[in-house]
């Protein structure tokens, strides 16, 4: 039977510590820590993280109340959730005030409550909200049998007024960055660098977060593609392919040539990244001449760009393909069955609309 959720409803969900981190980032859910000392952690929310620890019998928290345990003084942390020894991890929430106008769908994520008391005991698993230095300081401490950081567990920053202001400012920074590049006032590198520094300055993200956003594999594949393209040029492969394309262009016309370029780029981008496919194909078509083929370099570049974006035939063509491949339960044949028609679909529109 379907039950419609309403504002202020309390949800109890079975989950792991990693799931708690994801649940409290969902819009419409507001997580409430088990400890009353949570507010004492300060305002540096973007630097916090969740750490899962197993309480040892030598831990000074043993015997203290969960809500009032002195974690702030001892560890600069607050108990966000607890799983008693031998219990099933769940998410639960305390009652919310019915007249609270700001009430949301859920008010807390915690582990299963202990039926007999509310004290910390040896063997309990605590989910602490703290700062990264906790891991380095207490990873070898005899207070805990296990210390495990939860990846990407910084608390959400969406509900406060300053969070809304940051969203607006971030949007304006993005528009300004795109505008300055479009009007050729600044180069792309300078524009995005200034935008990134502004976002760090207004605390939208940390410097560590900015560097983590740089995808090393994507950068490396792009750099390697330049090497492949240069190798194809020096070994004469691009010249041979260009001669073959000129033959097609002279015998069959420009449309079949553009179709061949589109198909080659689309198929290549299904195996390697679309950035690498563009670099390799461009190293070939730049050797073609308008007088020989009847097609301008501009037209061929546009066709290459569209073809590189049509990497739907395999799960390896683009990062999002890989993201949904396993988690969505798709098979390789699903991409071939539905992706190949999507690859072919843009062809007539592209070839007829290229200026």
KAWOJO-V730019 format. One record per pair of residues at least 6 apart in sequence whose C-alpha atoms are under 7 Angstrom apart, sorted by the first residue. I is the first residue (numbers start at 1). J is the second residue. Records with the same first field share a line. If there is no record, write none. Layout:
# KAWOJO-V730019
I=J ; J
This chain:
# KAWOJO-V730019
6=105
7=103 ; 104 ; 105
8=96 ; 98 ; 103 ; 104 ; 105 ; 106
9=105 ; 106
10=93 ; 105 ; 106 ; 107
11=92 ; 93 ; 106
12=90 ; 91 ; 92 ; 93
13=90 ; 91 ; 92
14=89 ; 90 ; 91
15=89 ; 90 ; 91
16=89
18=150
20=109
21=153
24=30 ; 31
25=156
28=104 ; 105
29=104 ; 105 ; 106 ; 107
30=104 ; 106 ; 107 ; 108
31=107 ; 108 ; 109
32=107 ; 108 ; 109
33=79 ; 80 ; 81 ; 108
34=66 ; 67 ; 79 ; 80 ; 81
35=66 ; 67 ; 68 ; 78 ; 79 ; 80
36=67 ; 68
37=68 ; 72 ; 78
38=78
41=77
45=155
46=154 ; 155
47=131 ; 154
48=129 ; 130 ; 131 ; 132 ; 154 ; 155
49=129 ; 130 ; 131 ; 132 ; 153 ; 154
50=127 ; 128 ; 129 ; 130 ; 149 ; 150 ; 153
51=127 ; 128 ; 129 ; 147 ; 148 ; 149 ; 150
52=125 ; 126 ; 127 ; 128 ; 147 ; 148 ; 149 ; 150
53=125 ; 126 ; 127 ; 144 ; 146 ; 147 ; 148
54=123 ; 124 ; 125 ; 126 ; 144 ; 145 ; 146 ; 147
55=122 ; 123 ; 124 ; 125 ; 143 ; 144 ; 145
56=122 ; 123 ; 142 ; 143 ; 144 ; 145
57=122
58=142 ; 143
59=143 ; 144
61=69 ; 120
62=120 ; 121 ; 122
63=119 ; 120 ; 121
64=119 ; 120
65=118 ; 119 ; 120
66=118 ; 119 ; 120
71=77 ; 78
72=78
75=134
76=130
77=128 ; 129 ; 130
78=128 ; 129 ; 130
79=126 ; 127 ; 128 ; 129
80=110 ; 127 ; 128 ; 129
81=109 ; 110 ; 111 ; 126 ; 127
82=110 ; 111 ; 125 ; 126 ; 127
83=89 ; 111 ; 112 ; 124 ; 125 ; 126
84=114 ; 124 ; 125
85=123 ; 124 ; 125
87=112
88=112
89=111 ; 112
90=110 ; 111 ; 112
91=109 ; 110 ; 111
92=108 ; 109 ; 110 ; 111
93=106 ; 107 ; 108 ; 109 ; 110
94=107 ; 108
96=107
139=147
157=163
158=164
166=204
170=199
173=195
177=191 ; 192 ; 195
180=186
181=187 ; 188 ; 191
199=205
200=206 ; 207
221=276
222=275 ; 276
225=276 ; 279 ; 280
226=279
228=280
229=279 ; 280 ; 283
232=238
238=283 ; 284
241=284
242=284 ; 285 ; 287 ; 288
245=257
246=292 ; 293
248=257
249=257 ; 293
250=292 ; 293
254=293 ; 294 ; 295
255=351
258=300 ; 303 ; 351
261=304
262=303 ; 304 ; 307
263=307
265=277 ; 281 ; 304 ; 307 ; 308
266=307 ; 308 ; 310 ; 311
268=277
269=277 ; 308 ; 311 ; 317
270=311 ; 312 ; 313 ; 314 ; 316 ; 317
271=316 ; 317
272=317
273=317 ; 318
274=308 ; 309 ; 317
277=308
278=304 ; 305 ; 308
286=297
290=296
299=354 ; 355
303=350
310=343
311=317 ; 318 ; 343
312=335 ; 339 ; 340 ; 342 ; 343
313=335 ; 336 ; 339 ; 340
314=332 ; 335 ; 336
315=321 ; 322 ; 325 ; 332 ; 335
316=322
325=331
